[in-house]
Amino acid sequence: MSKNTFTSISDFSKNCVDLDSTKLGTARSSRNWLVGQIENFENSDEYFPGIYTKENNVQMGSFARRTKIRPLDDIDFIIVFTGNGSTYATNFNDEITISVPETATKLRRLTNDDYTLNSIRLLNKLKSSLQNVPQYSEADIKRNQEATTLKLTSYDWNFDIVPAFITAPDSSQRTYYLIPDGNGKWKKTDPRIDAKRATEINQKRGGKVLRIIRLIKYWQKRPVVPNISSYLLENLVLNYFDTHEVGVTDQWALKDVFYNLSNSIYSSCYDPKEIQGDLNTLPFETKQKFSEAATKAYLCAKNAIDFVAEDDHKAAHDEWKKVFGSEFPDYE
């Protein structure tokens, strides 16, 4: 219960949207322990490929960028393997193949007939090795498109473990991670760029941006808002704050973002990693419905600000409940 609208938004963010701080330490410790187990596989399994420990435990996804909201249901991270002289090439379909030399005997066991590394076989090797860890004997371990997913009964979250190789610097001195593409081949990514960009824009705006992103993500999860990619949504908000200041209060910041989203959803949103191209490939109908939902949220935020100016916090609370739903604090 709360009388003050400003306090209510802060409490709502802390208690309903942001990850539970008591779980974060456990999550990070359990991830680090898991990484240690994987790094030791090559010592216990003569056929497990070598790990490149200098570039390991690379975090990716919204958990790493601190834009993840409750519940903490998955933690993504990259495990970098040693290429042992392997080389990669990109074909006319932008598919990446990794050619493994004869000297890389462990990786050779996971190749196709033409000695190109099969990403599905590497994922399956990681999966089978995880099943040999006593603590994971009862775990649900499965392979998906890009990762091996580990679900422990002792935790609320999954670990999505993405095997990767880091490339040598290209002509621009840039390196990439090559990760499974879901079809046996490989694709480029670089979560370092996403993490750096989110951190820099957040710092440029006084550390206020990430919390606003999390509130916007919570709103987008509501049934009244079309389901769009969380990564696209995050980049639309980051694009806005890259060139605009954060509003003087959370109410103003949210109002401004909702207004911007109602328009920017119709525009291209290019991958900051310069790998995926335009992230906004939504059908026009989805864009239109999302714009309408953002416009309604903007009008509610605008009304709430007007009510606060009139010292009518009850009416302001009612407007924010229209935006965020029943979990938003009641007015008392």
Secondary structure, DSSP 8 states (H G I E B T S, - for coil): -BS-HHHHHHHHIIIIIB--HHHHHHHHHHHHHHHHHHHTHHHH-TTS--B-GGG--EEEHHHHHT--BSS--EEEEEEEB--TT-EEEE-TTS-EEEE--TT-HHHHTTB-TTSBB-HHHHHHHHHHHHTTSGGGTTSEEEE-SS-EEEE-TTSSSEEEEEEEEE----TTS---EEEE-SSSSEEEE-HHHHHHHHHHHHHHTTT-HHHHHHHHHHHHTSTTS----HHHHHHHHHHHHHHS---SSHHHHHHHHHHHHHHHTTS--B-TTSSS-BS----HHHHHHHHHHHHHHHHHHHHHHHHHHTT-HHHHHHHHHHHH-TTS--B-
